[in-house]
Amino acid sequence: QMFFFLGINILFLYIWKRATVYIWEVKKQSPAFHRILLVGMDPESRRFARHIRNFPELGYKIVGFLGDEPEGSNGSNELPKIMGDVHEIEKIVRDHPVDEVIVFSVRKFWETMDLVTAVCEDMGIRLTIVPQWSNLRVSQISFMKLGGIPLLSFVSTPTDNWNVFIKRVMDFCLAFLTLILFSPLFIILAVLIKRDSKGPVFFIQKRCGLNGRVFSLIKFRSMVPEAEKMQDQLRDLNEMAGPVFKITQDPRVTRIGSWLRKTSLDELPQLINVLKGDLSLVGPRPPLPSEVALYKRWQRRRLSIKPGITCIWQISGRNNINFDEWMKLDLHYIDHWSLSLDLKILIRTIPAVLSGRGAR
């Protein structure tokens, strides 16, 4: 009985294989193949044509090339022929069935793009343009119309507008509830700060937010008044590389301020910034304008998303991480952002705050 079923399986596999080959051979002869006309013969278009040739199961067929090279200049029989000049596109698509025109070397054919788009639109042929920015690493390409004008966008930040909206709603609701819950603690901390040293309860500082927008960050004061004016005198004690200033035993920090920083309670008033929309609960920490002025170009991309109260840097050791690694962690967050990632960071922030690891 076992050999019987084995024989049936072998026969079934053989029939399936032969049927698949037959169907594929029939399909290759079918006009149902998506027929593509390529404009421009550069290394990228040649590579594209070879890919289509090597993977016929994709269902595409290259009709030929359009360009200003003489016919047959491709120098190889493995590629479709050059069918004519770009100016002949209307005649060629009349004489040959074409489902889609793909334009390579856009800058080279820029002056004739009006003709190409008009022919494709009038004749109902799909037009695809290959952007000549092959060095893009993380950007997503999107298309939209604004005021009737078509816009092509390259975006290196989260583009899911619905999830971004949910993130904002969550930020507002959680910040509002936390402020109500911790309102008695606010009063207690305000009294302790006033009794510990002279000066205001809150420390308000200009920070850079989304794409460099400057806003006023609110914190509980943890240093002596006018501490910022003393920073130049302490410059030699800076323990952080890059355009940031951190000292483990900062002489400007008050007694209650040291405890506030260790527990991160000095950052509680930033929930007000979350309600105002300056901050998110999760996001890269907002830098000082003076620090941003010294950023390298690749480091400025961390400003392309709304800053936050907590982030990957804060749960990964905070000030124990060097500046470049800190920047890379922020970019990793931007490139992999999701609501679930925000939730994980929020949950991991609790033990990180309680341990005080890396706090200064």
N, C-alpha and C positions, 0 to 999 in steps of 0.2 A: 504493500500500500504506500509506503514511503517513497519507493522508486517511481510509482505511478504519479504521485503529486509532484515529484521532482521533475519528471518528464513534461508534465503539463506546464510547470513554471518555465522551463527552458523554452518550450514551444511558444508560450505566451510572450516571453521576452523577445524572441526572434521576430515574431509577427509584429510586435510593437515597434521594434527597431526599424524593420523594413517599411512599416506604414509611416513612421516619422520621417524617414529619408524621402519617401515618395511624396508626402505632403509638402516637404520643404522644397523639393525640386519643382513641384507644381507652383508653389508660392513664388519662387524666384522668377518664374516666367509671367507671373501675374502683374497686371498694371496697378495692382493695389500698393506696390512699393512706393514709399514717399520719395518723390524725385526732387533733387536739390540742384540748384544752379549756384556755383560759387563765383563771387566777384573778387578778383585779386588773386595773384599767384605768388604767395610768399611762403617762407618755411612753415608758418602756422597753418595755412590753408592746405599745403601739401601733406602735412602731418594729419590733418583732419580727414583728407581724402583717403589716405592709407588706412586710417582707423576704420572708416566706413567699409573699405574694401575687405579688410581683414575680419570684420565682424558683420557679415551679411544678415545674421539673425536679428540685428537691430531693426531691420526693415527699411533701410535707407538705400538710395541709389543716387550716385553723383551723375548728373547729366553732362556736365562739363564746366569749364572755366570761362570767365570773361576777364579780359585785361588788355593792356596795350602791348603785350609781347606778341611777336609774330606766331602764327599757328605752328604747333609742333615744337616750340622752344622749351617745352618741359623736359625734353631730353630723355624721356623714359616712357616706354609703352605701358608701364604699370599704372600710370595716372590717366584720367580722362583728358581729352584734347582741349585746347583753347579754342572756343567756338567763335570768338570775335571780340571786338572792342566793346567797352561798356555802353557806348552810344548806340549800339545795335541791340540793346536788351529787349526792346519791344518786338522787333522782328524775330529774335531767337525764341522768346517765350510764346510767340504766335505759332512758330514752326515746330516747337517741341513741347510736349506736356511737362510743365514745371509746377510743383506744389509749393516750393519755398525758395527764396533767394537769400543766400547768406553772404554778407559783405565782410571781407577781410581788408586789411590795409585801408581803413576808413579815411585816414588823413590824405592818402594818395589820391583817393577818388572823391574827395570832399566836394569839388566843384560839380561833379555829376550826380551827387546824391539826390538833388531835387528831381532829376529825371528818373532815377531808380525808384524813389519812393512813390512818385506819381504813377509810374507804370504798374508797380505792384499793387497800389491801392485801387487804381481804376480797373485792373484785371482780376482783382480778388486773390492775389498771390501773397502768401505770408512772407514778410520781410524780417530778417534777423540780422543784427549788426554785432560783430565781435569787437568789443572794446579793446583798444591797443594799450592796455595797462596790465600787462601780464605779471607785474611784480606785486599785485594786490595779494595780501596774505590772509586777512581776516574780514575784509569788507564783504557785505552782502549787497547785491544789486537789486534795486527796486525801481518800479516805473509808476508814475502817477501823472494826472493832468491837473493843472491849476490855472484857472482862468482860461481854459481851452488850450493852454500851452503844454505840450508833452515834456515831462521832466524825467531824466534818468539819474538816479541817485546811487551813490556808493556809501554804504553805511557800515561803520565798524562798531556800532552799539546795538543793544537789544531793540528789535523792530516789532515785537509782538505787542501791539498797542493795547490789546485787551488785558494781557497779563501785567503790563505796566500800569494800567488803570487799577487793576485789583491790588497791586502793590501799594499804590497811593491810598486807596481806601483802607487797607490793612494798617498802613503807617498812621493814618489819622485816628482810626478807632483805637488801636493799641496805645498810642501816645496819650490820647484823651483819657482812657481808662486808667493808665498808669499814673498820670498826673493826679487824678482824683484819689486813687489808692494811696499815693505817697504824699498827699498834701500835708498830713500831720508831720511827716519827716522833714518836709521843706521848712516848716516853722522851727522845728528843733535845730536843724542845721544852721538856719539863719541866726538864731540866738547864739549858738556856739561860735560861729564865725565872728560876730560882733564882739563877743566877750574875749575872744582870743587875741584880736588885734584891731587897731583902728583902720577904718576904711569901709568901702561899700560891701554889701553882702555878695553882689554879683560882679563878675568880671566880664566885660563885653569887649570883644575883639573882632577886628575885620578879618574875614576869611574868604577864600575863593570857593565858589560853588560851581554849579553846572556851567561848563564851558567858560569859566573865568568870571562869572557874575560875582560881585563882591557883596557880602551880607554880614550882618552883625551876629556873631556867635555868642551865646549866653552860657556862662558857666558859674558855678559857685567859686568865689575868690579863694584861691589856695596859696597866694603869695602876698608879700607885703605890698602896700600901695606903690605905684610907679615902678614896679619890678622890671618892666620892659626897658626903662631908661638905663637900668643897671647891666643889661645884657652885654654891651660892648666891653665892659670891664671884666666880664667872665668868659670872654670868647675863647681864651686859651684852655679852659676847662671842658670845652665841648667834647662829648664822647661819641658823637654820631658823625659818620662820614656823609658827604653830600650837603645840600642846602637846608639842613635842619639843626636845631639846637636843643640838646638834652644833656642834663647833668644828673648823676645818681644822687649825690648829696648837694642839692641846689640850696645855697645859703638864703635865697629869697623866699623859700617855702616856709610857711608858718607851721606851728605845731598841729593845729587842726587841719591845716592844708595837706600835711604829709599823710594823715590818715584818710582824708578825702580822696587823695590821688591813689593811694594804695587800694582803696575799695571802689574806685571809679565813681564815687558819689558826687564828685565835683561836676560830672557830666549830666546829672539829672535834669538841670534846667534846659538842656538841649532839646528836650521833648517839646518845649515851646517852639523851637525852630522847626521841628517836624510838623507841628500844627500849622505853622505859617507857610510851609512848603519849601523852606530853604534846605532842609535835610530830609533824608530818609532814615528809617531805623537801621538799615543795612546798606553799606556803600563805602567807598574809599573815604578815609578821614579828610576833612577839608583843610587844605594847607594855607599858610600865610601868603599874601601877595608877594612879599619879599622872597619867599622860597620858590614860588612859581616863576619869578623872574629869572631864576638860575636853573630852571629845568632844562634838560636836553629835549630835543624835539619828540622823541618816542615817549618820554615821561609825561608829556602834556596830555596824552590820550586818557590818563586817569581822571581828567576833568570832564570827559565826555559823557559821564553819567552822574546823576545827582549824588553828592556825598552823603555819608551816613554816620551814625553814632558808633556802630560797631562794624567790623569787617574781618576778612580773613587774616589780615596782619594782626589784629587785636587778639585773635584766638590762637595765633601761632607763635607767641613769644613777645609780641610788641617790640619794645626797645632793644631786645636781644637780637633782633634781625637787622642786618645792614641795610642801608638806604636803597641800593639797587634791587635787592631781593624784595624789599617792601613794595617798590614800584611794580615789580614783576607779579607779585601776588595780587595787586590791585587789577592789573591788566588781565590776569587769569580769571578773576572774578567777573570782569566785564565780558570777556569772551565766552564764558560758560554760565552766564546769569540765568537763573530760573527761580520761580517762587519756592521750589523745594530747597534750593541752595540757600536762599535767604532764611528759611525756617531752620535749616541745619546750623547756620551761623548763629542765629539767635539762641538756639538751644545750647550750643557749645560756649556761648559768651558767658553763661551763668557760672560754670566751674572756673572759667578763665579769670573772671572778676573775683570770685571768692578766693582763689589761690593767690591773686595779686602778682602772678608771674610776669616779669618784664615791665611792671609799672614803675614810673619815675615821677 
